[in-house]
Structure formats: C-alpha cells, structure tokens
Amino acid sequence: MHLILLVVLYGINFTENMKAWEPYLKGFKSYLQLERSLSANTLEAYLHDLEKFIQFMDYKKIQVVPEKVDHDLLQEFIGWINELGMTARTQARVLSGMKAFFKYLLMENQINDDPTELIEGPKIGQKLPDFLTVEEINTIFEAIDRSKPEGERNKAMLETLYSCGLRVSELINLRLSQTYLDIGFVKVTGKGNKERIVPMGTSAIKQIQIYLESYRSHINIQPNHEDYIFLNRRGKKLSRVYIFMIIKDLLFKTGLRKTISPHTFRHSFATHLIEGGADLRAVQEMLGHSSITTTEIYTHLDRDYLRSAILQFHPRG
C-alpha cells in the first residue's frame, strides 16, 4: 500500500517522532552539506529515505529515538518497505541512506553501536545502462528542425551532451567563462562541486559557435544569466525538464523505439569511447567518476567486438 494512502486511511500523525528526530536530521544534513559536499538532489534523497523510516514508526505506533533503534526494528522496516511493493533497487537505496545516517551518529559519539552493521540489503543485479548506436545518435541530430531559431541551440546542446559525456545538470550550468572553444576544452562542475576539464569534439565546437552567433546574440539576456551558455527565448538558463522535453520530442519524430533521456547521451559517449579502444582511466576522468568501478559498467561491448579483441590480443587467441 502506498505511503500517502496509508496516511489517508489511518490518519497517521507524524508529529511526535519527527519532532524527536529533527535535531539529529539537522545535524546529519549539515554533515552531508559541509563535510561530504553532496549535491542538493543527493542530500534530499538521503533525508527522504530517513523520513520513510519515521513514517514506518508512526504507522506501527512506535516512538523511538535514534539511540534506541536496534537491528530487529530495522529488519522489520526493511520487510515493511518490501511489502509496500518497492523495487529491490529502491530498497537498497533506502538502506544505504539509513547506513549513512547511523555511521554519522556513531562518528559523532551519539550512539555506541551501529544497528545497520549486520543488515543486508536485497540482491540486485547490475543493470546495464541503455545507450544509442552512432547511427541512432546521427538520426536524432538530423531530426532537429534547424529552420527554427532554437534549432541551432538544440543541436549545440545535444552535440555537447554527447561530445563531452555531461550530466544534464552540468549541461544547463555550462558557462561561457569556463568554455575554451579555441583550444577545445570546457571546465565542468560536477557532483560535490568537483571541477574537471573535458575535451570537446569538433562538431560540438562548430555547433556552439553557430548557436552563439545565430541565436544567443539576438536575445535579451536577463540579469544573472549572462554567463550561462544555453538560454531560452526569454534569456534565462534552461531547466532539466526542458532538456527532457526536447529529447522526448525528437525521439517521437525519429520513431526510435527506445526509452532515452539526457543521461542516455552520456552512456552512449562512454560506450562508444570504450568500444573504440579508449583507456578506462581516461573515460573515468572525463565522466567525473570518483571510482573506476562506476566506469566499468560501460564495458558492455557486443560479442563480435569482444571476440575480435580476444583473437587479436590474447596470447592464446
């Protein structure tokens, strides 16, 4: 049963537990912001997962402060969210948030033992990200209506998204002051406010130059938006939702039967580089992954490629 439905049916009052947990949540939030330097979205996800546990306690009419939470209560909570129909991946994410919270309390000496230490999450398989072939990328680019003023902008955005392997948040926050078209590099601010230098492809450089001259230079740019590269017709930086809408519209025009998002271009960028023989460490740097393990999910190469690689390079091939 959905959480909102539970509230409606049972009239659950979240006040008492939330009031008791509020000081701990505030401290945890400050820790995530100041010491872990997490993005606003990640921070919200952590706190939202903790709220699920508080909702569980309210529903069960249990009042427990964090110091009194034990293994059995957490195990019951995991069973509860499973009964609600949450996927294994969502359950694992919720448990990850709980573990981070109790590790923080342990570090701050607010608890003596970590109740999450022996809790095991659900088994989830490694989900390979969807990606587009080079031909599909070209089909999408060709579907952009460049007769409209915003067409050149949309082409420049998608070329940059694919050419640099950016996250959608990194794309909409790209700045002119951090873009060096003459030498083909852009400075990107990624997760945790970490900066990285990413090379740009010639197609992206050329298309950005066309966009700057044919579209951006003719709009009335609003105060505080002067440095953002990609702007809407009102002279303000674009939203994440707007990028999703552009891609959804192009997918409809092309008739491609795939579920894609802005992140698909990032997956495709990484996949095509690795299929072309790029070093995994170099791809890790360009994607801004803190761990090489994260980058390794892009090594889902096709069987023919793997077979030819083995025949060519393996000593007993």
C-alpha positions in Angstrom: 0.0 0.0 0.0 1.4 3.4 -1.0 2.6 5.7 1.9 0.2 8.5 1.0 -2.7 6.0 1.0 -1.6 4.8 4.5 -1.8 8.4 5.8 -5.3 8.9 4.3 -6.7 5.5 5.6 -5.2 5.5 9.0 -4.8 9.2 9.8 -1.2 8.8 10.8 0.3 11.6 12.9 3.9 12.2 12.0 4.5 14.9 14.6 6.0 13.1 17.7 8.6 11.0 16.0 9.5 13.8 13.6 9.9 16.3 16.5 12.2 13.8 18.3 14.3 13.1 15.3 14.5 16.7 14.0 17.8 17.7 15.8 19.5 14.5 14.5 18.3 15.1 11.0 19.6 18.7 11.1 23.0 17.6 12.2 23.1 14.9 9.5 22.1 17.4 6.9 24.9 19.8 7.9 27.4 16.9 7.8 26.3 15.9 4.3 26.5 19.6 3.1 29.7 20.7 4.7 31.8 17.6 5.1 30.6 15.3 2.3 29.8 18.2 -0.1 26.9 16.3 -1.6 24.6 17.9 -4.2 21.2 19.2 -3.2 19.5 16.3 -5.0 21.6 13.6 -3.2 21.1 15.3 0.1 17.3 15.4 -0.4 17.3 11.7 -1.3 19.1 10.8 2.0 16.7 12.8 4.1 13.7 11.5 2.2 14.8 7.9 2.9 15.1 8.6 6.6 11.6 10.1 6.6 10.3 6.7 5.3 11.7 5.1 8.5 9.9 7.7 10.6 6.7 7.1 8.7 7.1 3.4 9.3 7.4 4.0 13.1 4.4 6.3 13.1 2.4 3.7 11.2 3.4 1.0 13.7 2.8 3.4 16.6 6.4 3.1 17.8 8.2 6.1 19.4 11.9 5.5 19.4 14.8 8.0 19.3 17.9 7.1 17.1 19.9 5.9 20.1 17.3 3.2 20.8 16.9 1.9 17.2 18.1 -1.7 17.0 18.7 -4.4 14.4 15.3 -6.0 14.9 13.4 -2.7 14.3 15.4 -2.0 11.1 14.8 -5.6 9.9 11.1 -5.1 10.4 11.3 -1.8 8.5 13.1 -3.5 5.5 10.3 -6.1 5.5 7.7 -3.3 5.6 9.0 -1.3 2.6 9.2 -4.6 0.7 5.5 -5.2 1.4 4.8 -1.8 0.1 6.0 -3.0 -3.3 9.2 -1.0 -3.6 11.7 -2.5 -6.0 14.9 -4.1 -4.8 16.9 -1.2 -6.2 14.8 1.3 -4.2 15.0 -0.8 -1.1 18.8 -0.9 -1.4 19.0 2.9 -1.8 16.8 3.4 1.3 19.1 1.1 3.3 22.1 3.0 2.0 20.7 6.2 3.4 20.0 4.6 6.8 23.5 3.2 7.0 25.0 6.7 6.2 22.8 8.2 9.0 23.8 5.7 11.7 27.5 5.9 10.6 27.3 9.6 11.1 25.7 9.2 14.6 28.5 6.7 15.5 31.2 9.1 14.3 29.6 11.9 16.5 29.5 9.6 19.5 25.7 9.9 19.7 25.4 6.0 19.6 27.7 3.3 20.7 26.9 0.6 18.2 25.7 0.8 14.5 22.4 -1.1 14.3 22.7 -1.2 10.5 26.0 -3.1 10.5 24.5 -6.6 10.1 21.6 -5.5 7.9 21.9 -6.9 4.4 20.1 -5.3 1.5 18.2 -7.0 -1.2 20.2 -8.6 -4.0 20.0 -6.5 -7.1 21.6 -7.4 -10.5 23.9 -5.0 -12.3 21.6 -3.0 -14.6 23.5 -2.1 -17.8 22.6 1.4 -19.0 20.8 1.9 -22.2 22.8 3.5 -25.0 22.4 4.7 -28.6 24.4 3.5 -31.5 26.3 6.0 -33.6 23.7 5.7 -36.3 20.9 6.4 -33.8 22.7 9.5 -32.5 23.0 10.8 -36.1 19.3 10.1 -36.7 18.3 12.1 -33.7 20.6 15.0 -34.7 19.2 15.0 -38.2 15.6 15.2 -36.8 16.3 18.6 -35.2 14.4 21.4 -37.0 17.2 23.9 -37.7 14.8 26.2 -39.6 13.6 27.4 -36.2 15.8 29.8 -34.2 16.0 27.4 -31.3 17.0 24.6 -33.6 20.7 25.6 -33.7 20.6 25.8 -29.9 19.1 22.4 -29.5 21.7 20.9 -31.9 24.5 22.6 -30.0 23.2 21.3 -26.7 22.9 17.7 -27.8 26.2 17.8 -29.6 27.8 19.0 -26.3 25.9 16.4 -24.2 27.2 13.6 -26.4 30.6 15.0 -27.2 31.5 15.7 -23.6 29.5 13.0 -21.8 27.9 15.5 -19.5 25.2 15.1 -16.9 22.1 17.2 -17.7 22.7 19.4 -14.6 26.3 20.0 -15.9 24.9 20.9 -19.4 22.4 23.5 -18.2 25.0 25.1 -15.9 27.8 25.4 -18.5 29.3 28.9 -18.5 30.9 30.9 -21.2 33.7 31.8 -18.9 34.6 28.1 -18.5 34.4 27.2 -22.2 37.5 27.4 -24.3 36.4 26.8 -27.9 39.7 27.9 -29.3 41.6 25.0 -27.7 38.6 22.6 -27.5 38.1 22.2 -23.7 35.3 23.0 -21.2 35.6 23.2 -17.4 32.7 21.3 -15.8 31.4 21.5 -12.3 30.1 18.0 -11.4 28.8 16.2 -8.3 30.1 17.5 -5.0 31.2 20.7 -6.8 34.2 18.9 -8.2 35.7 20.5 -11.3 37.1 18.6 -14.2 38.4 19.5 -17.7 36.7 17.8 -20.6 37.8 17.9 -24.3 35.1 18.9 -26.8 34.6 17.3 -30.2 35.0 19.4 -33.4 31.2 19.0 -34.2 30.2 20.4 -30.8 32.7 23.3 -31.0 31.4 24.3 -34.5 27.7 24.0 -33.5 28.2 26.1 -30.3 29.8 28.8 -32.4 26.9 28.7 -34.8 24.4 28.9 -31.9 26.2 31.8 -30.2 26.2 33.8 -33.5 22.8 32.9 -34.9 20.6 32.7 -31.7 22.2 33.7 -28.4 23.5 37.1 -29.7 19.9 38.1 -30.7 18.1 37.5 -27.4 17.6 39.8 -24.4 19.6 38.1 -21.7 18.3 38.5 -18.1 20.4 39.7 -15.2 22.5 36.9 -13.6 22.1 34.7 -16.7 24.7 36.4 -18.8 27.4 33.7 -18.3 25.2 30.6 -19.0 25.7 29.3 -22.5 22.4 27.7 -23.2 19.4 30.1 -22.7 15.7 30.0 -23.5 13.9 32.7 -25.7 13.4 34.8 -22.5 17.1 35.0 -21.9 17.2 32.6 -18.9 19.1 29.4 -18.4 17.3 26.2 -19.3 15.7 23.7 -16.9 16.4 20.0 -16.7 12.8 19.3 -17.6 13.1 21.4 -20.8 16.0 19.2 -22.0 14.0 16.1 -21.3 11.1 17.5 -23.4 13.4 18.3 -26.3 14.7 14.8 -26.4 11.3 13.2 -26.0 10.0 15.3 -29.0 13.0 14.2 -31.1 12.5 10.6 -30.2 8.9 10.8 -31.3 10.0 12.3 -34.7 12.6 9.7 -35.4 10.4 6.7 -34.4 13.2 5.1 -32.4 11.7 2.5 -30.1 14.0 3.2 -27.1 13.4 4.8 -23.8 16.1 7.5 -23.7 16.8 10.6 -21.5 19.6 13.2 -21.5 21.7 10.6 -19.5 21.5 8.2 -22.4 23.8 10.5 -24.4 26.3 10.3 -21.5 26.1 6.5 -21.5 26.5 6.5 -25.3 29.6 8.7 -25.1 31.3 6.3 -22.6 30.3 3.2 -24.5 31.5 4.5 -27.9 34.8 5.6 -26.4 35.5 2.2 -24.8 34.3 0.3 -27.9 36.8 2.5 -29.8 39.6 1.4 -27.5 39.8 4.3 -25.1 41.6 3.8 -21.8 39.2 3.2 -18.9 41.0 5.6 -16.7 40.7 8.4 -19.3 37.0 7.8 -19.6 36.7 7.8 -15.8 38.3 11.3 -15.7 36.1 12.6 -18.5 32.9 11.3 -16.8 34.0 12.6 -13.4 33.6 9.2 -11.7 35.3 9.0 -8.3 35.6 5.2 -8.7 36.8 3.2 -11.7 34.1 0.6 -10.7 31.4 3.0 -11.8 33.0 3.4 -15.2 33.3 -0.3 -15.7 29.6 -0.7 -16.3 30.2 0.8 -19.7 32.3 -2.1 -20.8 29.1 -3.9 -22.1 30.6 -4.4 -25.5 29.0 -6.6 -28.2 30.1 -10.2 -28.6 31.7 -9.6 -32.1 33.8 -6.8 -30.7 34.9 -9.0 -27.7 35.6 -12.0 -29.9 37.8 -9.9 -32.3 39.6 -8.4 -29.3 40.4 -11.8 -27.9 41.5 -13.2 -31.2 43.7 -10.1 -31.8 45.3 -9.6 -28.4 45.1 -12.7 -26.3 48.3 -14.8 -26.4 46.3 -18.0 -27.0 43.7 -16.4 -29.2 
